[in-house]
């Protein structure tokens, strides 16, 4: 997914979602009932989703290893915002 598309969705769903400035603009739900609804309505298996996210993260690291794992995101070149 392109970052601009995710930003547009979050902006359009501002009553349900927001970008958390304290967590590097991570997308958050405004109330747990929203998360519960999305997980139940779309039958999301959180274990599988977390596993897929972990695998995608590891694949990214393998393809583009960092010189130092302690670097903040802002210090990594070509990292999308």
mmCIF file of the N, C-alpha and C atoms, coordinates in Angstrom:
data_MODEL
# 
_entry.id   MODEL 
# 
loop_
_atom_site.group_PDB 
_atom_site.id 
_atom_site.type_symbol 
_atom_site.label_atom_id 
_atom_site.label_alt_id 
_atom_site.label_comp_id 
_atom_site.label_asym_id 
_atom_site.label_entity_id 
_atom_site.label_seq_id 
_atom_site.pdbx_PDB_ins_code 
_atom_site.Cartn_x 
_atom_site.Cartn_y 
_atom_site.Cartn_z 
_atom_site.occupancy 
_atom_site.B_iso_or_equiv 
_atom_site.pdbx_formal_charge 
_atom_site.auth_seq_id 
_atom_site.auth_comp_id 
_atom_site.auth_asym_id 
_atom_site.auth_atom_id 
_atom_site.pdbx_PDB_model_num 
ATOM 1   N N  . UNK A 1 1  ? 0.842   -1.164  0.000  1.00 0.00 ? 1  UNK A N  1 
ATOM 2   C CA . UNK A 1 1  ? 0.000   0.000   0.000  1.00 0.00 ? 1  UNK A CA 1 
ATOM 3   C C  . UNK A 1 1  ? 0.895   1.237   0.000  1.00 0.00 ? 1  UNK A C  1 
ATOM 4   N N  . UNK A 1 2  ? 0.524   2.209   -0.783 1.00 0.00 ? 2  UNK A N  1 
ATOM 5   C CA . UNK A 1 2  ? 1.286   3.446   -0.844 1.00 0.00 ? 2  UNK A CA 1 
ATOM 6   C C  . UNK A 1 2  ? 0.991   4.294   0.395  1.00 0.00 ? 2  UNK A C  1 
ATOM 7   N N  . UNK A 1 3  ? 2.033   4.933   0.953  1.00 0.00 ? 3  UNK A N  1 
ATOM 8   C CA . UNK A 1 3  ? 1.826   5.751   2.166  1.00 0.00 ? 3  UNK A CA 1 
ATOM 9   C C  . UNK A 1 3  ? 0.759   6.826   2.002  1.00 0.00 ? 3  UNK A C  1 
ATOM 10  N N  . UNK A 1 4  ? 0.677   7.442   0.829  1.00 0.00 ? 4  UNK A N  1 
ATOM 11  C CA . UNK A 1 4  ? -0.327  8.494   0.624  1.00 0.00 ? 4  UNK A CA 1 
ATOM 12  C C  . UNK A 1 4  ? -1.746  7.948   0.691  1.00 0.00 ? 4  UNK A C  1 
ATOM 13  N N  . UNK A 1 5  ? -1.938  6.705   0.226  1.00 0.00 ? 5  UNK A N  1 
ATOM 14  C CA . UNK A 1 5  ? -3.257  6.094   0.283  1.00 0.00 ? 5  UNK A CA 1 
ATOM 15  C C  . UNK A 1 5  ? -3.658  5.828   1.732  1.00 0.00 ? 5  UNK A C  1 
ATOM 16  N N  . UNK A 1 6  ? -2.736  5.302   2.522  1.00 0.00 ? 6  UNK A N  1 
ATOM 17  C CA . UNK A 1 6  ? -3.021  5.060   3.941  1.00 0.00 ? 6  UNK A CA 1 
ATOM 18  C C  . UNK A 1 6  ? -3.341  6.370   4.648  1.00 0.00 ? 6  UNK A C  1 
ATOM 19  N N  . UNK A 1 7  ? -2.585  7.432   4.366  1.00 0.00 ? 7  UNK A N  1 
ATOM 20  C CA . UNK A 1 7  ? -2.827  8.742   4.976  1.00 0.00 ? 7  UNK A CA 1 
ATOM 21  C C  . UNK A 1 7  ? -4.221  9.241   4.613  1.00 0.00 ? 7  UNK A C  1 
ATOM 22  N N  . UNK A 1 8  ? -4.598  9.085   3.345  1.00 0.00 ? 8  UNK A N  1 
ATOM 23  C CA . UNK A 1 8  ? -5.922  9.536   2.897  1.00 0.00 ? 8  UNK A CA 1 
ATOM 24  C C  . UNK A 1 8  ? -7.026  8.768   3.625  1.00 0.00 ? 8  UNK A C  1 
ATOM 25  N N  . UNK A 1 9  ? -6.852  7.445   3.763  1.00 0.00 ? 9  UNK A N  1 
ATOM 26  C CA . UNK A 1 9  ? -7.856  6.647   4.458  1.00 0.00 ? 9  UNK A CA 1 
ATOM 27  C C  . UNK A 1 9  ? -7.999  7.082   5.914  1.00 0.00 ? 9  UNK A C  1 
ATOM 28  N N  . UNK A 1 10 ? -6.875  7.276   6.578  1.00 0.00 ? 10 UNK A N  1 
ATOM 29  C CA . UNK A 1 10 ? -6.921  7.680   7.987  1.00 0.00 ? 10 UNK A CA 1 
ATOM 30  C C  . UNK A 1 10 ? -7.574  9.057   8.105  1.00 0.00 ? 10 UNK A C  1 
ATOM 31  N N  . UNK A 1 11 ? -7.223  9.970   7.214  1.00 0.00 ? 11 UNK A N  1 
ATOM 32  C CA . UNK A 1 11 ? -7.834  11.298  7.239  1.00 0.00 ? 11 UNK A CA 1 
ATOM 33  C C  . UNK A 1 11 ? -9.340  11.219  7.009  1.00 0.00 ? 11 UNK A C  1 
ATOM 34  N N  . UNK A 1 12 ? -9.757  10.395  6.053  1.00 0.00 ? 12 UNK A N  1 
ATOM 35  C CA . UNK A 1 12 ? -11.185 10.265  5.746  1.00 0.00 ? 12 UNK A CA 1 
ATOM 36  C C  . UNK A 1 12 ? -11.958 9.540   6.848  1.00 0.00 ? 12 UNK A C  1 
ATOM 37  N N  . UNK A 1 13 ? -11.277 8.709   7.606  1.00 0.00 ? 13 UNK A N  1 
ATOM 38  C CA . UNK A 1 13 ? -11.907 7.968   8.704  1.00 0.00 ? 13 UNK A CA 1 
ATOM 39  C C  . UNK A 1 13 ? -11.492 8.552   10.057 1.00 0.00 ? 13 UNK A C  1 
ATOM 40  N N  . UNK A 1 14 ? -11.306 9.866   10.097 1.00 0.00 ? 14 UNK A N  1 
ATOM 41  C CA . UNK A 1 14 ? -10.809 10.551  11.288 1.00 0.00 ? 14 UNK A CA 1 
ATOM 42  C C  . UNK A 1 14 ? -11.642 10.336  12.538 1.00 0.00 ? 14 UNK A C  1 
ATOM 43  N N  . UNK A 1 15 ? -12.929 10.030  12.386 1.00 0.00 ? 15 UNK A N  1 
ATOM 44  C CA . UNK A 1 15 ? -13.750 9.784   13.572 1.00 0.00 ? 15 UNK A CA 1 
ATOM 45  C C  . UNK A 1 15 ? -13.473 8.401   14.164 1.00 0.00 ? 15 UNK A C  1 
ATOM 46  N N  . UNK A 1 16 ? -12.835 7.526   13.385 1.00 0.00 ? 16 UNK A N  1 
ATOM 47  C CA . UNK A 1 16 ? -12.531 6.170   13.848 1.00 0.00 ? 16 UNK A CA 1 
ATOM 48  C C  . UNK A 1 16 ? -11.043 5.939   14.098 1.00 0.00 ? 16 UNK A C  1 
ATOM 49  N N  . UNK A 1 17 ? -10.198 6.580   13.271 1.00 0.00 ? 17 UNK A N  1 
ATOM 50  C CA . UNK A 1 17 ? -8.757  6.337   13.310 1.00 0.00 ? 17 UNK A CA 1 
ATOM 51  C C  . UNK A 1 17 ? -7.994  7.647   13.494 1.00 0.00 ? 17 UNK A C  1 
ATOM 52  N N  . UNK A 1 18 ? -6.752  7.545   13.946 1.00 0.00 ? 18 UNK A N  1 
ATOM 53  C CA . UNK A 1 18 ? -5.879  8.722   14.026 1.00 0.00 ? 18 UNK A CA 1 
ATOM 54  C C  . UNK A 1 18 ? -4.430  8.274   13.930 1.00 0.00 ? 18 UNK A C  1 
ATOM 55  N N  . UNK A 1 19 ? -3.567  9.219   13.586 1.00 0.00 ? 19 UNK A N  1 
ATOM 56  C CA . UNK A 1 19 ? -2.132  8.952   13.552 1.00 0.00 ? 19 UNK A CA 1 
ATOM 57  C C  . UNK A 1 19 ? -1.541  9.424   14.869 1.00 0.00 ? 19 UNK A C  1 
ATOM 58  N N  . UNK A 1 20 ? -0.903  8.514   15.570 1.00 0.00 ? 20 UNK A N  1 
ATOM 59  C CA . UNK A 1 20 ? -0.336  8.787   16.885 1.00 0.00 ? 20 UNK A CA 1 
ATOM 60  C C  . UNK A 1 20 ? 1.037   9.442   16.726 1.00 0.00 ? 20 UNK A C  1 
ATOM 61  N N  . UNK A 1 21 ? 1.131   10.722  17.019 1.00 0.00 ? 21 UNK A N  1 
ATOM 62  C CA . UNK A 1 21 ? 2.386   11.473  16.871 1.00 0.00 ? 21 UNK A CA 1 
ATOM 63  C C  . UNK A 1 21 ? 3.480   10.928  17.796 1.00 0.00 ? 21 UNK A C  1 
ATOM 64  N N  . UNK A 1 22 ? 3.092   10.376  18.941 1.00 0.00 ? 22 UNK A N  1 
ATOM 65  C CA . UNK A 1 22 ? 4.076   9.848   19.898 1.00 0.00 ? 22 UNK A CA 1 
ATOM 66  C C  . UNK A 1 22 ? 4.637   8.507   19.464 1.00 0.00 ? 22 UNK A C  1 
ATOM 67  N N  . UNK A 1 23 ? 3.982   7.850   18.511 1.00 0.00 ? 23 UNK A N  1 
ATOM 68  C CA . UNK A 1 23 ? 4.419   6.529   18.055 1.00 0.00 ? 23 UNK A CA 1 
ATOM 69  C C  . UNK A 1 23 ? 4.769   6.574   16.568 1.00 0.00 ? 23 UNK A C  1 
ATOM 70  N N  . UNK A 1 24 ? 5.529   7.592   16.180 1.00 0.00 ? 24 UNK A N  1 
ATOM 71  C CA . UNK A 1 24 ? 5.982   7.724   14.793 1.00 0.00 ? 24 UNK A CA 1 
ATOM 72  C C  . UNK A 1 24 ? 4.824   7.701   13.804 1.00 0.00 ? 24 UNK A C  1 
ATOM 73  N N  . UNK A 1 25 ? 3.735   8.346   14.188 1.00 0.00 ? 25 UNK A N  1 
ATOM 74  C CA . UNK A 1 25 ? 2.530   8.470   13.361 1.00 0.00 ? 25 UNK A CA 1 
ATOM 75  C C  . UNK A 1 25 ? 1.885   7.126   13.039 1.00 0.00 ? 25 UNK A C  1 
ATOM 76  N N  . UNK A 1 26 ? 2.006   6.173   13.965 1.00 0.00 ? 26 UNK A N  1 
ATOM 77  C CA . UNK A 1 26 ? 1.343   4.882   13.788 1.00 0.00 ? 26 UNK A CA 1 
ATOM 78  C C  . UNK A 1 26 ? -0.161  5.066   13.785 1.00 0.00 ? 26 UNK A C  1 
ATOM 79  N N  . UNK A 1 27 ? -0.862  4.251   13.036 1.00 0.00 ? 27 UNK A N  1 
ATOM 80  C CA . UNK A 1 27 ? -2.322  4.355   12.939 1.00 0.00 ? 27 UNK A CA 1 
ATOM 81  C C  . UNK A 1 27 ? -2.944  3.664   14.140 1.00 0.00 ? 27 UNK A C  1 
ATOM 82  N N  . UNK A 1 28 ? -3.828  4.365   14.803 1.00 0.00 ? 28 UNK A N  1 
ATOM 83  C CA . UNK A 1 28 ? -4.510  3.850   16.001 1.00 0.00 ? 28 UNK A CA 1 
ATOM 84  C C  . UNK A 1 28 ? -6.020  3.996   15.844 1.00 0.00 ? 28 UNK A C  1 
ATOM 85  N N  . UNK A 1 29 ? -6.755  3.153   16.555 1.00 0.00 ? 29 UNK A N  1 
ATOM 86  C CA . UNK A 1 29 ? -8.214  3.293   16.604 1.00 0.00 ? 29 UNK A CA 1 
ATOM 87  C C  . UNK A 1 29 ? -8.579  4.156   17.798 1.00 0.00 ? 29 UNK A C  1 
ATOM 88  N N  . UNK A 1 30 ? -9.655  4.886   17.680 1.00 0.00 ? 30 UNK A N  1 
ATOM 89  C CA . UNK A 1 30 ? -10.063 5.793   18.754 1.00 0.00 ? 30 UNK A CA 1 
ATOM 90  C C  . UNK A 1 30 ? -10.711 5.061   19.926 1.00 0.00 ? 30 UNK A C  1 
ATOM 91  N N  . UNK A 1 31 ? -11.239 3.857   19.689 1.00 0.00 ? 31 UNK A N  1 
ATOM 92  C CA . UNK A 1 31 ? -11.874 3.088   20.759 1.00 0.00 ? 31 UNK A CA 1 
ATOM 93  C C  . UNK A 1 31 ? -11.736 1.606   20.439 1.00 0.00 ? 31 UNK A C  1 
ATOM 94  N N  . UNK A 1 32 ? -11.561 0.779   21.455 1.00 0.00 ? 32 UNK A N  1 
ATOM 95  C CA . UNK A 1 32 ? -11.356 -0.660  21.222 1.00 0.00 ? 32 UNK A CA 1 
ATOM 96  C C  . UNK A 1 32 ? -12.532 -1.314  20.504 1.00 0.00 ? 32 UNK A C  1 
ATOM 97  N N  . UNK A 1 33 ? -13.728 -0.762  20.630 1.00 0.00 ? 33 UNK A N  1 
ATOM 98  C CA . UNK A 1 33 ? -14.876 -1.359  19.950 1.00 0.00 ? 33 UNK A CA 1 
ATOM 99  C C  . UNK A 1 33 ? -14.717 -1.304  18.435 1.00 0.00 ? 33 UNK A C  1 
ATOM 100 N N  . UNK A 1 34 ? -13.993 -0.310  17.934 1.00 0.00 ? 34 UNK A N  1 
ATOM 101 C CA . UNK A 1 34 ? -13.746 -0.205  16.495 1.00 0.00 ? 34 UNK A CA 1 
ATOM 102 C C  . UNK A 1 34 ? -12.851 -1.357  16.049 1.00 0.00 ? 34 UNK A C  1 
ATOM 103 N N  . UNK A 1 35 ? -11.799 -1.602  16.799 1.00 0.00 ? 35 UNK A N  1 
ATOM 104 C CA . UNK A 1 35 ? -10.908 -2.715  16.493 1.00 0.00 ? 35 UNK A CA 1 
ATOM 105 C C  . UNK A 1 35 ? -11.662 -4.038  16.559 1.00 0.00 ? 35 UNK A C  1 
ATOM 106 N N  . UNK A 1 36 ? -12.459 -4.217  17.602 1.00 0.00 ? 36 UNK A N  1 
ATOM 107 C CA . UNK A 1 36 ? -13.247 -5.443  17.743 1.00 0.00 ? 36 UNK A CA 1 
ATOM 108 C C  . UNK A 1 36 ? -14.171 -5.638  16.550 1.00 0.00 ? 36 UNK A C  1 
ATOM 109 N N  . UNK A 1 37 ? -14.830 -4.569  16.113 1.00 0.00 ? 37 UNK A N  1 
ATOM 110 C CA . UNK A 1 37 ? -15.734 -4.643  14.971 1.00 0.00 ? 37 UNK A CA 1 
ATOM 111 C C  . UNK A 1 37 ? -14.985 -5.062  13.712 1.00 0.00 ? 37 UNK A C  1 
ATOM 112 N N  . UNK A 1 38 ? -13.855 -4.404  13.427 1.00 0.00 ? 38 UNK A N  1 
ATOM 113 C CA . UNK A 1 38 ? -13.099 -4.710  12.215 1.00 0.00 ? 38 UNK A CA 1 
ATOM 114 C C  . UNK A 1 38 ? -12.586 -6.148  12.223 1.00 0.00 ? 38 UNK A C  1 
ATOM 115 N N  . UNK A 1 39 ? -12.069 -6.596  13.369 1.00 0.00 ? 39 UNK A N  1 
ATOM 116 C CA . UNK A 1 39 ? -11.560 -7.961  13.471 1.00 0.00 ? 39 UNK A CA 1 
ATOM 117 C C  . UNK A 1 39 ? -12.688 -8.973  13.287 1.00 0.00 ? 39 UNK A C  1 
ATOM 118 N N  . UNK A 1 40 ? -13.829 -8.732  13.913 1.00 0.00 ? 40 UNK A N  1 
ATOM 119 C CA . UNK A 1 40 ? -14.939 -9.680  13.823 1.00 0.00 ? 40 UNK A CA 1 
ATOM 120 C C  . UNK A 1 40 ? -15.647 -9.619  12.477 1.00 0.00 ? 40 UNK A C  1 
ATOM 121 N N  . UNK A 1 41 ? -15.894 -8.420  11.971 1.00 0.00 ? 41 UNK A N  1 
ATOM 122 C CA . UNK A 1 41 ? -16.625 -8.255  10.706 1.00 0.00 ? 41 UNK A CA 1 
ATOM 123 C C  . UNK A 1 41 ? -15.848 -8.836  9.525  1.00 0.00 ? 41 UNK A C  1 
ATOM 124 N N  . UNK A 1 42 ? -14.548 -8.626  9.516  1.00 0.00 ? 42 UNK A N  1 
ATOM 125 C CA . UNK A 1 42 ? -13.727 -9.091  8.400  1.00 0.00 ? 42 UNK A CA 1 
ATOM 126 C C  . UNK A 1 42 ? -12.968 -10.376 8.734  1.00 0.00 ? 42 UNK A C  1 
ATOM 127 N N  . UNK A 1 43 ? -13.300 -10.970 9.864  1.00 0.00 ? 43 UNK A N  1 
ATOM 128 C CA . UNK A 1 43 ? -12.746 -12.243 10.306 1.00 0.00 ? 43 UNK A CA 1 
ATOM 129 C C  . UNK A 1 43 ? -11.218 -12.267 10.211 1.00 0.00 ? 43 UNK A C  1 
ATOM 130 N N  . UNK A 1 44 ? -10.601 -11.249 10.797 1.00 0.00 ? 44 UNK A N  1 
ATOM 131 C CA . UNK A 1 44 ? -9.151  -11.126 10.813 1.00 0.00 ? 44 UNK A CA 1 
ATOM 132 C C  . UNK A 1 44 ? -8.588  -12.008 11.916 1.00 0.00 ? 44 UNK A C  1 
ATOM 133 N N  . UNK A 1 45 ? -7.649  -12.850 11.560 1.00 0.00 ? 45 UNK A N  1 
ATOM 134 C CA . UNK A 1 45 ? -6.950  -13.666 12.540 1.00 0.00 ? 45 UNK A CA 1 
ATOM 135 C C  . UNK A 1 45 ? -5.733  -12.859 12.976 1.00 0.00 ? 45 UNK A C  1 
ATOM 136 N N  . UNK A 1 46 ? -5.760  -12.316 14.176 1.00 0.00 ? 46 UNK A N  1 
ATOM 137 C CA . UNK A 1 46 ? -4.688  -11.440 14.633 1.00 0.00 ? 46 UNK A CA 1 
ATOM 138 C C  . UNK A 1 46 ? -3.342  -12.157 14.703 1.00 0.00 ? 46 UNK A C  1 
ATOM 139 N N  . UNK A 1 47 ? -3.339  -13.414 15.044 1.00 0.00 ? 47 UNK A N  1 
ATOM 140 C CA . UNK A 1 47 ? -2.093  -14.181 15.077 1.00 0.00 ? 47 UNK A CA 1 
ATOM 141 C C  . UNK A 1 47 ? -1.464  -14.258 13.692 1.00 0.00 ? 47 UNK A C  1 
ATOM 142 N N  . UNK A 1 48 ? -2.281  -14.576 12.681 1.00 0.00 ? 48 UNK A N  1 
ATOM 143 C CA . UNK A 1 48 ? -1.780  -14.627 11.305 1.00 0.00 ? 48 UNK A CA 1 
ATOM 144 C C  . UNK A 1 48 ? -1.318  -13.256 10.830 1.00 0.00 ? 48 UNK A C  1 
ATOM 145 N N  . UNK A 1 49 ? -2.114  -12.218 11.137 1.00 0.00 ? 49 UNK A N  1 
ATOM 146 C CA . UNK A 1 49 ? -1.764  -10.861 10.709 1.00 0.00 ? 49 UNK A CA 1 
ATOM 147 C C  . UNK A 1 49 ? -0.444  -10.418 11.333 1.00 0.00 ? 49 UNK A C  1 
ATOM 148 N N  . UNK A 1 50 ? -0.254  -10.709 12.605 1.00 0.00 ? 50 UNK A N  1 
ATOM 149 C CA . UNK A 1 50 ? 1.005   -10.357 13.263 1.00 0.00 ? 50 UNK A CA 1 
ATOM 150 C C  . UNK A 1 50 ? 2.172   -11.150 12.675 1.00 0.00 ? 50 UNK A C  1 
ATOM 151 N N  . UNK A 1 51 ? 1.933   -12.405 12.357 1.00 0.00 ? 51 UNK A N  1 
ATOM 152 C CA . UNK A 1 51 ? 2.966   -13.225 11.731 1.00 0.00 ? 51 UNK A CA 1 
ATOM 153 C C  . UNK A 1 51 ? 3.361   -12.684 10.360 1.00 0.00 ? 51 UNK A C  1 
ATOM 154 N N  . UNK A 1 52 ? 2.375   -12.290 9.565  1.00 0.00 ? 52 UNK A N  1 
ATOM 155 C CA . UNK A 1 52 ? 2.651   -11.724 8.243  1.00 0.00 ? 52 UNK A CA 1 
ATOM 156 C C  . UNK A 1 52 ? 3.431   -10.424 8.360  1.00 0.00 ? 52 UNK A C  1 
ATOM 157 N N  . UNK A 1 53 ? 3.073   -9.607  9.331  1.00 0.00 ? 53 UNK A N  1 
ATOM 158 C CA . UNK A 1 53 ? 3.790   -8.351  9.555  1.00 0.00 ? 53 UNK A CA 1 
ATOM 159 C C  . UNK A 1 53 ? 5.239   -8.620  9.958  1.00 0.00 ? 53 UNK A C  1 
ATOM 160 N N  . UNK A 1 54 ? 5.434   -9.598  10.830 1.00 0.00 ? 54 UNK A N  1 
ATOM 161 C CA . UNK A 1 54 ? 6.785   -9.955  11.246 1.00 0.00 ? 54 UNK A CA 1 
ATOM 162 C C  . UNK A 1 54 ? 7.629   -10.465 10.092 1.00 0.00 ? 54 UNK A C  1 
ATOM 163 N N  . UNK A 1 55 ? 7.048   -11.320 9.256  1.00 0.00 ? 55 UNK A N  1 
ATOM 164 C CA . UNK A 1 55 ? 7.767   -11.857 8.098  1.00 0.00 ? 55 UNK A CA 1 
ATOM 165 C C  . UNK A 1 55 ? 8.120   -10.741 7.122  1.00 0.00 ? 55 UNK A C  1 
ATOM 166 N N  . UNK A 1 56 ? 7.175   -9.839  6.855  1.00 0.00 ? 56 UNK A N  1 
ATOM 167 C CA . UNK A 1 56 ? 7.443   -8.721  5.948  1.00 0.00 ? 56 UNK A CA 1 
ATOM 168 C C  . UNK A 1 56 ? 8.551   -7.833  6.497  1.00 0.00 ? 56 UNK A C  1 
ATOM 169 N N  . UNK A 1 57 ? 8.565   -7.622  7.800  1.00 0.00 ? 57 UNK A N  1 
ATOM 170 C CA . UNK A 1 57 ? 9.617   -6.805  8.418  1.00 0.00 ? 57 UNK A CA 1 
ATOM 171 C C  . UNK A 1 57 ? 10.978  -7.471  8.268  1.00 0.00 ? 57 UNK A C  1 
ATOM 172 N N  . UNK A 1 58 ? 11.040  -8.783  8.515  1.00 0.00 ? 58 UNK A N  1 
ATOM 173 C CA . UNK A 1 58 ? 12.303  -9.504  8.381  1.00 0.00 ? 58 UNK A CA 1 
ATOM 174 C C  . UNK A 1 58 ? 12.789  -9.525  6.934  1.00 0.00 ? 58 UNK A C  1 
ATOM 175 N N  . UNK A 1 59 ? 11.867  -9.684  5.986  1.00 0.00 ? 59 UNK A N  1 
ATOM 176 C CA . UNK A 1 59 ? 12.252  -9.663  4.574  1.00 0.00 ? 59 UNK A CA 1 
ATOM 177 C C  . UNK A 1 59 ? 12.856  -8.311  4.200  1.00 0.00 ? 59 UNK A C  1 
ATOM 178 N N  . UNK A 1 60 ? 12.293  -7.244  4.715  1.00 0.00 ? 60 UNK A N  1 
ATOM 179 C CA . UNK A 1 60 ? 12.808  -5.901  4.448  1.00 0.00 ? 60 UNK A CA 1 
ATOM 180 C C  . UNK A 1 60 ? 14.223  -5.750  5.003  1.00 0.00 ? 60 UNK A C  1 
ATOM 181 N N  . UNK A 1 61 ? 14.437  -6.249  6.211  1.00 0.00 ? 61 UNK A N  1 
ATOM 182 C CA . UNK A 1 61 ? 15.751  -6.145  6.841  1.00 0.00 ? 61 UNK A CA 1 
ATOM 183 C C  . UNK A 1 61 ? 16.784  -6.968  6.070  1.00 0.00 ? 61 UNK A C  1 
ATOM 184 N N  . UNK A 1 62 ? 16.392  -8.147  5.592  1.00 0.00 ? 62 UNK A N  1 
ATOM 185 C CA . UNK A 1 62 ? 17.315  -8.999  4.853  1.00 0.00 ? 62 UNK A CA 1 
ATOM 186 C C  . UNK A 1 62 ? 17.692  -8.348  3.520  1.00 0.00 ? 62 UNK A C  1 
ATOM 187 N N  . UNK A 1 63 ? 16.718  -7.735  2.852  1.00 0.00 ? 63 UNK A N  1 
ATOM 188 C CA . UNK A 1 63 ? 16.976  -7.102  1.555  1.00 0.00 ? 63 UNK A CA 1 
ATOM 189 C C  . UNK A 1 63 ? 17.785  -5.817  1.695  1.00 0.00 ? 63 UNK A C  1 
ATOM 190 N N  . UNK A 1 64 ? 17.595  -5.109  2.783  1.00 0.00 ? 64 UNK A N  1 
ATOM 191 C CA . UNK A 1 64 ? 18.270  -3.826  2.973  1.00 0.00 ? 64 UNK A CA 1 
ATOM 192 C C  . UNK A 1 64 ? 18.763  -3.742  4.415  1.00 0.00 ? 64 UNK A C  1 
ATOM 193 N N  . UNK A 1 65 ? 19.832  -4.482  4.733  1.00 0.00 ? 65 UNK A N  1 
ATOM 194 C CA . UNK A 1 65 ? 20.310  -4.480  6.119  1.00 0.00 ? 65 UNK A CA 1 
ATOM 195 C C  . UNK A 1 65 ? 20.810  -3.096  6.551  1.00 0.00 ? 65 UNK A C  1 
ATOM 196 N N  . UNK A 1 66 ? 20.576  -2.789  7.794  1.00 0.00 ? 66 UNK A N  1 
ATOM 197 C CA . UNK A 1 66 ? 21.017  -1.518  8.353  1.00 0.00 ? 66 UNK A CA 1 
ATOM 198 C C  . UNK A 1 66 ? 22.407  -1.685  8.955  1.00 0.00 ? 66 UNK A C  1 
ATOM 199 N N  . UNK A 1 67 ? 23.172  -0.632  8.863  1.00 0.00 ? 67 UNK A N  1 
ATOM 200 C CA . UNK A 1 67 ? 24.503  -0.668  9.453  1.00 0.00 ? 67 UNK A CA 1 
ATOM 201 C C  . UNK A 1 67 ? 24.424  -0.720  10.975 1.00 0.00 ? 67 UNK A C  1 
ATOM 202 N N  . UNK A 1 68 ? 23.407  -0.103  11.514 1.00 0.00 ? 68 UNK A N  1 
ATOM 203 C CA . UNK A 1 68 ? 23.259  -0.014  12.963 1.00 0.00 ? 68 UNK A CA 1 
ATOM 204 C C  . UNK A 1 68 ? 21.777  -0.101  13.301 1.00 0.00 ? 68 UNK A C  1 
ATOM 205 N N  . UNK A 1 69 ? 21.387  -1.098  14.079 1.00 0.00 ? 69 UNK A N  1 
ATOM 206 C CA . UNK A 1 69 ? 19.970  -1.281  14.400 1.00 0.00 ? 69 UNK A CA 1 
ATOM 207 C C  . UNK A 1 69 ? 19.440  -0.233  15.364 1.00 0.00 ? 69 UNK A C  1 
ATOM 208 N N  . UNK A 1 70 ? 20.318  0.605   15.890 1.00 0.00 ? 70 UNK A N  1 
ATOM 209 C CA . UNK A 1 70 ? 19.884  1.641   16.835 1.00 0.00 ? 70 UNK A CA 1 
ATOM 210 C C  . UNK A 1 70 ? 19.582  2.963   16.157 1.00 0.00 ? 70 UNK A C  1 
ATOM 211 N N  . UNK A 1 71 ? 19.705  3.005   14.831 1.00 0.00 ? 71 UNK A N  1 
ATOM 212 C CA . UNK A 1 71 ? 19.418  4.244   14.128 1.00 0.00 ? 71 UNK A CA 1 
ATOM 213 C C  . UNK A 1 71 ? 17.931  4.571   14.202 1.00 0.00 ? 71 UNK A C  1 
ATOM 214 N N  . UNK A 1 72 ? 17.591  5.836   14.405 1.00 0.00 ? 72 UNK A N  1 
ATOM 215 C CA . UNK A 1 72 ? 16.175  6.207   14.320 1.00 0.00 ? 72 UNK A CA 1 
ATOM 216 C C  . UNK A 1 72 ? 15.728  6.190   12.859 1.00 0.00 ? 72 UNK A C  1 
ATOM 217 N N  . UNK A 1 73 ? 14.444  6.018   12.617 1.00 0.00 ? 73 UNK A N  1 
ATOM 218 C CA . UNK A 1 73 ? 13.923  5.958   11.250 1.00 0.00 ? 73 UNK A CA 1 
ATOM 219 C C  . UNK A 1 73 ? 14.369  7.148   10.418 1.00 0.00 ? 73 UNK A C  1 
ATOM 220 N N  . UNK A 1 74 ? 14.404  8.324   11.015 1.00 0.00 ? 74 UNK A N  1 
ATOM 221 C CA . UNK A 1 74 ? 14.755  9.528   10.276 1.00 0.00 ? 74 UNK A CA 1 
ATOM 222 C C  . UNK A 1 74 ? 16.184  9.487   9.729  1.00 0.00 ? 74 UNK A C  1 
ATOM 223 N N  . UNK A 1 75 ? 17.033  8.660   10.320 1.00 0.00 ? 75 UNK A N  1 
ATOM 224 C CA . UNK A 1 75 ? 18.427  8.573   9.895  1.00 0.00 ? 75 UNK A CA 1 
ATOM 225 C C  . UNK A 1 75 ? 18.648  7.536   8.790  1.00 0.00 ? 75 UNK A C  1 
ATOM 226 N N  . UNK A 1 76 ? 17.598  6.791   8.407  1.00 0.00 ? 76 UNK A N  1 
ATOM 227 C CA . UNK A 1 76 ? 17.712  5.753   7.370  1.00 0.00 ? 76 UNK A CA 1 
ATOM 228 C C  . UNK A 1 76 ? 17.309  6.344   6.027  1.00 0.00 ? 76 UNK A C  1 
ATOM 229 N N  . UNK A 1 77 ? 18.231  6.296   5.068  1.00 0.00 ? 77 UNK A N  1 
ATOM 230 C CA . UNK A 1 77 ? 17.941  6.836   3.749  1.00 0.00 ? 77 UNK A CA 1 
ATOM 231 C C  . UNK A 1 77 ? 16.897  5.985   3.042  1.00 0.00 ? 77 UNK A C  1 
ATOM 232 N N  . UNK A 1 78 ? 16.084  6.626   2.235  1.00 0.00 ? 78 UNK A N  1 
ATOM 233 C CA . UNK A 1 78 ? 15.064  5.973   1.384  1.00 0.00 ? 78 UNK A CA 1 
ATOM 234 C C  . UNK A 1 78 ? 13.995  5.230   2.187  1.00 0.00 ? 78 UNK A C  1 
ATOM 235 N N  . UNK A 1 79 ? 13.818  5.543   3.427  1.00 0.00 ? 79 UNK A N  1 
ATOM 236 C CA . UNK A 1 79 ? 12.764  4.941   4.232  1.00 0.00 ? 79 UNK A CA 1 
ATOM 237 C C  . UNK A 1 79 ? 11.530  5.816   4.105  1.00 0.00 ? 79 UNK A C  1 
ATOM 238 N N  . UNK A 1 80 ? 10.409  5.271   3.629  1.00 0.00 ? 80 UNK A N  1 
ATOM 239 C CA . UNK A 1 80 ? 9.221   6.111   3.478  1.00 0.00 ? 80 UNK A CA 1 
ATOM 240 C C  . UNK A 1 80 ? 8.743   6.635   4.836  1.00 0.00 ? 80 UNK A C  1 
ATOM 241 N N  . UNK A 1 81 ? 8.145   7.815   4.846  1.00 0.00 ? 81 UNK A N  1 
ATOM 242 C CA . UNK A 1 81 ? 7.680   8.400   6.129  1.00 0.00 ? 81 UNK A CA 1 
ATOM 243 C C  . UNK A 1 81 ? 6.543   7.630   6.745  1.00 0.00 ? 81 UNK A C  1 
# 
